[in-house]
Amino acid sequence: MSRLVAAFSILLMTGVAPPAGGAGADLAETEWLVDDIGGHGVVDRARTSLRFTEPGRVAGHTGCNRFFGPVQLNGDAIAFANLATTRMACRETLMVQEQRFLDALAKAERATLEQEAQVLILLGGNGERLVRLSRVVEK
């Protein structure tokens, strides 16, 4: 059984992601602001975000709606599944951005940290850069 399948099995049975090395170990209880989605930038002041709330869980804001759900972390492997969202209607530009962001999360397979863990990059299976995020630092 592959590590990914084993980790997913643990997550399904316990609701908790297994201990992880790599980027996953550094994401616990962090919040990130989205800077770029697929090379298209983001709508200013929309505050699209991703927060690792507790082991195996994420929440955030799409720029229009809130989302939450499970995340699987194992080393630099990452998988978002069954994310739930609120269903408010917003301006079309925000709705388009929201869909691009949720699609990118669904495609994400790897997470890497750059610039002394202040930048999080989500990558697709082919190494495609899906989302670039900057760490929110509490003051």
Contact map, one row per residue, 1 for C-alpha under 8 A:
1110110000000000000000000000000000000000000000000000000000000000000000000000000000000000000000000000000000000000000000000000000000000000000
1111110000000000000000000000000000000000000000000000000000000000000000000000000000000000000000000000000000000000000000000000000000000000000
1111111000000000000000000000000000000000000000000000000000000000000000000000000000000000000000000000000000000000000000000000000000000000000
0111111100000000000000000000000000000000000000000000000000000000000000000100100000000000000000000000000000000000000000000000000000000000000
1111111110000000000000000000000000000000000000000000000000000000000000000000000000000000000000000000000000000000000000000000000000000000000
1111111111000000000000000000000000000000000000000000000000000000000000000000000000000000000000000000000000000000000000000000000000000000000
0011111111100000110000000000000000000000000000000000000000000000000000010100000000000000000000000000000000000000000000000000000000000000000
0001111111110000100000000000000000000000000000000000000000000000000000010000000000000000000000000000000000000000000000000000000000000000000
0000111111111000000000000000000000000000000000000000000000000000000000000000000000000000000000000000000000000000000000000000000000000000000
0000011111111111110000000000000000000000000000000000000000000000000000000000000000000000000000000000000000000000000000000000000000000000000
0000001111111111110000000000000000000000000000000000000100000000000000010000000000000000000000000000000000000000000000000000000000000000000
0000000111111111000000000000000000000000000000000000000000000000000000000000000000000000000000000000000000000000000000000000000000000000000
0000000011111110000000000000000000000000000000000000000000000000000000000000000000000000000000000000000000000000000000000000000000000000000
0000000001111111000000000000000000000000000000000000000000000000000000000000000000000000000000000000000000000000000000000000000000000000000
0000000001111111100000000000000000000000000000000000000100000000000000000000000000000000000000000000000000000000000000000000000000000000000
0000000001110111110000000000000000000000000000000000001100000000000000000000000000000000000000000000000000000000000000000000000000000000000
0000001101100011111000000000000000000000000000000000001100000000000000111000000000000000000000000000000000000000000000000000000000000000000
0000001001100001111100000000000000000000000000000000000000000000000000001100000000000000000000000000000000000000000000000000000000000000000
0000000000000000111110001000000000000000000000000000000000000000000000000100000000000000000000000000000000000000000000000000000000000000000
0000000000000000011111011000000000000000000000000000000000000000000000001110000000000000000000000000000000000000000000000000000000000000000
0000000000000000001111111000000000000000000000000000000000000000000000000111000000000000000000000000000000000000000000000000000000000000000
0000000000000000000111111100000000000000000000000000000000000000000000000111000000000000000000000000000000000000000000000000000000000000000
0000000000000000000011111110000000000000000000000000000000000000000000000011000000000000000000000000000000000011100000000000000000000000000
0000000000000000000111111111000000000000000000000000000000000000000000001111110000000000000000000000000000000010000000000000000000000000000
0000000000000000001111111111000000000000000000000000000000000000000000000010000000000000000000000000000000000000000000000000000000000000000
0000000000000000000001111111000000000000000000000000000000000000000000000000000000000000000000000000000000000000000010000000000000000000000
0000000000000000000000111111110000000000000000000001000000000000000000000000000000000000000000000000000000000000000000000000000000000000000
0000000000000000000000011111110000000000000000000001111000000000000000000000000000000000000000000000000000000000000000000000000000000000000
0000000000000000000000000011111000000000000000000011110000000000000000000000000000000000000000000000000000000000000000000000000000000000000
0000000000000000000000000011111100000000000000000011100000000000000000000000000000000000000000000000000000000000000000000000000000000011000
0000000000000000000000000000111110000000000000001111000000000000000000000000000000000000000000000000000000000000000000000000000000000011100
0000000000000000000000000000011111000000000000001110000000000000000000000000000000000000000000000000000000000000000000010000000000001111000
0000000000000000000000000000001111100000000000111100000000000000000000000000000000000000000000000000000000000000000000000000000000001111000
0000000000000000000000000000000111111000010000111100000000000000000000000000000000000000000000000000000000000000000000000000000000111100000
0000000000000000000000000000000011111000110000000000000000000000000000000000000000000000000000000000000000000000000000000000000000111100000
0000000000000000000000000000000001111111110000000000000000000000000000000000000000000000000000000000000000000000000000000000000000111000000
0000000000000000000000000000000001111111110000000000000000000000000000000000000000000000000000000001100100000000000000000000000001110000000
0000000000000000000000000000000000011111100000000000000000000000000000000000000000000000000000000000000100000000000000000000000011100000000
0000000000000000000000000000000000011111100000000000000000000000000000000000000000000000000000000000000000000000000000000000000001000000000
0000000000000000000000000000000000011111110000000000000000000000000000000000000000000000000000000000000000000000000000000000000000000000000
0000000000000000000000000000000000111111111000000000000000000000000000000000000000000000000000000000000000000000000000000000000000000000000
0000000000000000000000000000000001111001111101000000000000000000000000000000000000000000000000001000000000000000000000000000000000000000000
0000000000000000000000000000000000000000111111000000000000000000000000000000000000000000000011001000000000000000000000000000000000000000000
0000000000000000000000000000000000000000011111100000000000000000000000000000000000000000000000000000000000000000000000000000000000000000000
0000000000000000000000000000000000000000001111100000000000000000000000000000000000000000000000000000000000000000000000000000000000000000000
0000000000000000000000000000000000000000011111110000000000000111000000000000000000000000000001000000000000000000000000000000000000000000000
0000000000000000000000000000000011000000000111111000000000001110000000000000000000000000000000000000000000000000000000000000000000000000000
0000000000000000000000000000000011000000000001111100000000011110000000000000000000000000000000000000000000000000000000000000000000000000000
0000000000000000000000000000001111000000000000111110000000011110000000000000000000000000000000000000000000000000000000000000000000000000000
0000000000000000000000000000001111000000000000011111000001111000000000000000000000000000000000000000000000000000000000000000000000000000000
0000000000000000000000000000111100000000000000001111100001110000000000000000000000000000000000000000000000000000000000000000000000000000000
0000000000000000000000000011111000000000000000000111111011100000000000000000000000000000000000000000000000000000000000000000000000000000000
0000000000000000000000000001110000000000000000000011111011100000000000000000000000000000000000000000000000000000000000000000000000000000000
0000000000000000000000000001100000000000000000000001111111000000000000000000000000000000000000000000000000000000000000000000000000000000000
0000000000000001100000000001000000000000000000000001111110000000000000000000000000000000000000000000000000000000000000000000000000000000000
0000000000100011100000000000000000000000000000000000011111000000000001111000000000000000000000000000000000000000000000000000000000000000000
0000000000000000000000000000000000000000000000000001111111100000000111100000000000000000000000000000000000000000000000000000000000000000000
0000000000000000000000000000000000000000000000000111110111110000000111100000000000000000000000000000000000000000000000000000000000000000000
0000000000000000000000000000000000000000000000000111100011111000011110000000000000000000000000000000000000000000000000000000000000000000000
0000000000000000000000000000000000000000000000011110000001111100011100000000000000000000000000000000000000000000000000000000000000000000000
0000000000000000000000000000000000000000000000111100000000111111111000000000000000000000000000000000000000000000000000000000000000000000000
0000000000000000000000000000000000000000000001111000000000011111111000000000000000000000000000001100110000000000000000000000000000000000000
0000000000000000000000000000000000000000000001111000000000001111100000000000000000000000000001001100000000000000000000000000000000000000000
0000000000000000000000000000000000000000000001000000000000001111110000000000000000000001110001100100000000000000000000000000000000000000000
0000000000000000000000000000000000000000000000000000000000001111111000000000000000001111000000000100000000000000000000000000000000000000000
0000000000000000000000000000000000000000000000000000000000111101111100000000000000001100000000000000000000000000000000000000000000000000000
0000000000000000000000000000000000000000000000000000000000111100111110000000000000111100000000000000000000000000000000000000000000000000000
0000000000000000000000000000000000000000000000000000000011110000011111000000000000111000000000000000000000000000000000000000000000000000000
0000000000000000000000000000000000000000000000000000000011100000001111100000000111110000000000000000000000000000000000000000000000000000000
0000000000000000000000000000000000000000000000000000000111000000000111110000000111100000000000000000000000000000000000000000000000000000000
0000000000000000100000000000000000000000000000000000000111000000000011111000011110000000000000000000000000000000000000000000000000000000000
0000001100100000100000000000000000000000000000000000000100000000000001111100111100000000000000000000000000000000000000000000000000000000000
0000000000000000110100010000000000000000000000000000000100000000000000111111111000000000000000000000000000000000000000000000000000000000000
0001001000000000011111010000000000000000000000000000000000000000000000011111110000000000000000000000000000000000000000000000000000000000000
0000000000000000000111111000000000000000000000000000000000000000000000001111100000000000000000000000000000000000000000000000000000000000000
0000000000000000000011110000000000000000000000000000000000000000000000001111110000000000000000000000000000000111000000000000000000000000000
0001000000000000000000010000000000000000000000000000000000000000000000011111111000000000000000000000000000001110000000000000000000000000000
0000000000000000000000010000000000000000000000000000000000000000000000111101111100000000000000000000000000011110000000000000000000000000000
0000000000000000000000000000000000000000000000000000000000000000000000111000111110000000000000000000000011011100000000000000000000000000000
0000000000000000000000000000000000000000000000000000000000000000000011110000011111100000000000000000000011010000000000000000000000000000000
0000000000000000000000000000000000000000000000000000000000000000000011100000001111100000000000000000000001000000000000000000000000000000000
0000000000000000000000000000000000000000000000000000000000000000000011000000000111110000000000000000000000000000000000000000000000000000000
0000000000000000000000000000000000000000000000000000000000000000001111000000000111111000000000000000000000000000000000000000000000000000000
0000000000000000000000000000000000000000000000000000000000000000001110000000000001111100000000000000000000000000000000000000000000000000000
0000000000000000000000000000000000000000000000000000000000000000111100000000000000111110000000000000000000000000000000000000000000000000000
0000000000000000000000000000000000000000000000000000000000000000111000000000000000011111000000000000000000000000000000000000000000000000000
0000000000000000000000000000000000000000000000000000000000000000100000000000000000001111100000000000000000000000000000000000000000000000000
0000000000000000000000000000000000000000000000000000000000000001100000000000000000000111110000000000000000000000000000000000000000000000000
0000000000000000000000000000000000000000000000000000000000000001000000000000000000000011111000100000000000000000000000000000000000000000000
0000000000000000000000000000000000000000000000000000000000000001000000000000000000000001111101100000000000000000000000000000000000000000000
0000000000000000000000000000000000000000000000000000000000000000000000000000000000000000111111100000000000000000000000000000000000000000000
0000000000000000000000000000000000000000000000000000000000000000000000000000000000000000011111110000000000000000000000000000000000000000000
0000000000000000000000000000000000000000001000000000000000000000000000000000000000000000001111111000000000000000000000000000000000000000000
0000000000000000000000000000000000000000001001000000000000000011000000000000000000000000011111111100000000000000000000000000000000000000000
0000000000000000000000000000000000000000000000000000000000000001000000000000000000000000111111111110000000000000000000000000000000000000000
0000000000000000000000000000000000000000000000000000000000000000000000000000000000000000000111111111000000000000000000000000000000000000000
0000000000000000000000000000000000000000011000000000000000000110000000000000000000000000000011111111100000000000000000000000000000000000000
0000000000000000000000000000000000000000000000000000000000000111100000000000000000000000000001111111110000000000000000000000000000000000000
0000000000000000000000000000000000000000000000000000000000000000000000000000000000000000000000111111111000000000000000000000000000000000000
0000000000000000000000000000000000001000000000000000000000000000000000000000000000000000000000011111111100000000000000000000000000000000000
0000000000000000000000000000000000001000000000000000000000000100000000000000000000000000000000001111111110000000000000000000000000100000000
0000000000000000000000000000000000000000000000000000000000000100000000000000000000000000000000000111111111000000000000000000000000000000000
0000000000000000000000000000000000000000000000000000000000000000000000000000000000000000000000000011111111100000000000000000000000000000000
0000000000000000000000000000000000001100000000000000000000000000000000000000000000000000000000000001111111110000000000000000000001100000000
0000000000000000000000000000000000000000000000000000000000000000000000000000001100000000000000000000111111110000000000000100000001000000000
0000000000000000000000000000000000000000000000000000000000000000000000000000001110000000000000000000011111110000000000000000000000000000000
0000000000000000000000000000000000000000000000000000000000000000000000000000000000000000000000000000001111111000000000000001100000000000000
0000000000000000000000000000000000000000000000000000000000000000000000000000011100000000000000000000000111111110000000000111100001000000000
0000000000000000000000000000000000000000000000000000000000000000000000000000111000000000000000000000000000111110000000000111100000000000000
0000000000000000000000000000000000000000000000000000000000000000000000000001111000000000000000000000000000011111000000000111100000000000000
0000000000000000000000110000000000000000000000000000000000000000000000000001110000000000000000000000000000011111100000011110000000000000000
0000000000000000000000100000000000000000000000000000000000000000000000000001000000000000000000000000000000000111110000011110000000000000000
0000000000000000000000100000000000000000000000000000000000000000000000000000000000000000000000000000000000000011111111111000000000000000000
0000000000000000000000000000000000000000000000000000000000000000000000000000000000000000000000000000000000000001111111111000000000000000000
0000000000000000000000000000000000000000000000000000000000000000000000000000000000000000000000000000000000000000111111100000000000000000000
0000000000000000000000000000000000000000000000000000000000000000000000000000000000000000000000000000000000000000111111100000000000000000000
0000000000000000000000000100000000000000000000000000000000000000000000000000000000000000000000000000000000000000111111110000000000000010000
0000000000000000000000000000000000000000000000000000000000000000000000000000000000000000000000000000000000000000111111110000000000000110000
0000000000000000000000000000000000000000000000000000000000000000000000000000000000000000000000000000000000000000111111111000000000011110000
0000000000000000000000000000000100000000000000000000000000000000000000000000000000000000000000000000000000000011110011111100000000011110000
0000000000000000000000000000000000000000000000000000000000000000000000000000000000000000000000000000000000000011110000111110000011111000000
0000000000000000000000000000000000000000000000000000000000000000000000000000000000000000000000000000000010011111000000011111000011110000000
0000000000000000000000000000000000000000000000000000000000000000000000000000000000000000000000000000000000011111000000001111111111100000000
0000000000000000000000000000000000000000000000000000000000000000000000000000000000000000000000000000000000111100000000000111111111000000000
0000000000000000000000000000000000000000000000000000000000000000000000000000000000000000000000000000000000111100000000000011111100000000000
0000000000000000000000000000000000000000000000000000000000000000000000000000000000000000000000000000000000000000000000000011111100000000000
0000000000000000000000000000000000000000000000000000000000000000000000000000000000000000000000000000000000000000000000000011111110000000000
0000000000000000000000000000000000000000000000000000000000000000000000000000000000000000000000000000000000000000000000000011111111000000000
0000000000000000000000000000000000000100000000000000000000000000000000000000000000000000000000000000000000000000000000001111001111110000000
0000000000000000000000000000000000001110000000000000000000000000000000000000000000000000000000000000000110010000000000001111000111110000000
0000000000000000000000000000000001111100000000000000000000000000000000000000000000000000000000000000100100000000000000001110000011111000000
0000000000000000000000000000000001111000000000000000000000000000000000000000000000000000000000000000000000000000000000111100000011111100000
0000000000000000000000000000000111110000000000000000000000000000000000000000000000000000000000000000000000000000000000111000000000111110000
0000000000000000000000000000000111100000000000000000000000000000000000000000000000000000000000000000000000000000000001110000000000011111000
0000000000000000000000000000011110000000000000000000000000000000000000000000000000000000000000000000000000000000000011110000000000001111100
0000000000000000000000000000011110000000000000000000000000000000000000000000000000000000000000000000000000000000000000000000000000000111110
0000000000000000000000000000001000000000000000000000000000000000000000000000000000000000000000000000000000000000000000000000000000000011111
0000000000000000000000000000000000000000000000000000000000000000000000000000000000000000000000000000000000000000000000000000000000000001111
0000000000000000000000000000000000000000000000000000000000000000000000000000000000000000000000000000000000000000000000000000000000000000111
